[in-house]
Amino acid sequence: MESEPVPLLTSTDGPPEHPAARLRRMIEDPNAFILAPGVYDGFSARVALGVGFEALYMTGAGTTASRLGRADLGLASLPDMVANASTLASLSSTPLLADMDTGYGGPVAVARSTEAYIRAGVAGLHIEDQVAEKRCGHLGGKRVVGMGEWRARVRACVAARRRAGSDIVIVARTDALQLLGYQSAVERLRVAREEGADMGFLEGVRNEGEMRQIVADMFPWPMVLNMVEHGVTPRVGRKKARSIGFRMVIWPFATLGPAYLAMREGLEGLKREGEVRLPVECGPRGIFEVCGLEEDIRVDEEAGGEAFRGV
Ligand SMILES: C[C@](O)(C(=O)O)[C@H](CC(=O)O)C(=O)O
């Protein structure tokens, strides 16, 4: 199933299915495949929604870069992440899978983080087994917590979901491959599955053989592929990922990368030429239309407002 983009919440088509229920339905359908671009702020999410995807991915690396201007070294706190997730989730009913890093503490903290993600309207989250001084999964020197602590993290997450009566999809990510090797990583995914996680994520998968192996070893449990380009994972397109058996692919830098290049080029042009020359679609109306200008005006008019008539 290549699902249609979901209408915005302000659509008149009636109440949309809860994004978490929708994501859950997609991962439970063995024929469904989800391609999710990484988004890092309201604007990048709006652009991705305009293009239309089955789901969006809130990248922790991108959130840290855009909100803090810092590298992906575990510096974003729960409030940073929840604030961003809530902004992104509020823009549409397209399911949002959001990075929840290590869960930000012990079991009580993990439970609290899960509750906060549920309240933020996130459809799915991923939790990993790195230590608190975590880093991007494609950097060296990673360390992971012991198996007991990992099990407790996943268990706390699953129990919090149950208490909240939520459908939120829990994705278990292991970073153990780099330090402990393939068998330990598989073991960690099995433990997470046993504890009730819905989907697996082997971080830093190194070659196509390993991709096929992990999908086969965990089958029929759905697996996510993290397509970080120029990291340790070779680039694999949608068709190939699907044929290998992955059920979801995230492209964390799909908006941050192009945004960086475009901003830098634009700014270098300004410095060099002393002016910016943008096409008309980058004028105020064009940019605001990306951000839902027409819908907001309609909402106002439908409520009897007159303030935005003639905008
Ligand atoms: C997927 C990831 O967690 C993210 O935050 O997007 C990062 C991406 C990155 O920093 O390269 C990760 O793979 O650790």
The ligand as an SDF file (V2000), in Angstrom:
LIG
                    3D

 14 13  0  0  0  0  0  0  0  0999 V2000
   18.3470    8.6120   13.0700 C   0  0  0  0  0  0  0  0  0  0  0  0
   18.9760    9.5630   13.9920 C   0  0  0  0  0  0  0  0  0  0  0  0
   18.7960    9.1460   15.3190 O   0  0  0  0  0  0  0  0  0  0  0  0
   18.3470   10.9420   13.8740 C   0  0  0  0  0  0  0  0  0  0  0  0
   18.3910   11.6530   14.8730 O   0  0  0  0  0  0  0  0  0  0  0  0
   17.8700   11.3060   12.8120 O   0  0  0  0  0  0  0  0  0  0  0  0
   20.4930    9.7540   13.7630 C   0  0  0  0  0  0  0  0  0  0  0  0
   20.8520   10.3240   12.4460 C   0  0  0  0  0  0  0  0  0  0  0  0
   22.2830   10.8100   12.4220 C   0  0  0  0  0  0  0  0  0  0  0  0
   22.6890   11.5350   13.3400 O   0  0  0  0  0  0  0  0  0  0  0  0
   23.0230   10.5020   11.4640 O   0  0  0  0  0  0  0  0  0  0  0  0
   21.2100    8.4450   14.0350 C   0  0  0  0  0  0  0  0  0  0  0  0
   21.2940    7.6030   13.1270 O   0  0  0  0  0  0  0  0  0  0  0  0
   21.7060    8.2910   15.1500 O   0  0  0  0  0  0  0  0  0  0  0  0
  1  2  1  0
  2  3  1  0
  2  4  1  0
  2  7  1  0
  4  5  2  0
  4  6  1  0
  7  8  1  0
  7 12  1  0
  8  9  1  0
  9 10  2  0
  9 11  1  0
 12 13  2  0
 12 14  1  0
M  END
$$$$
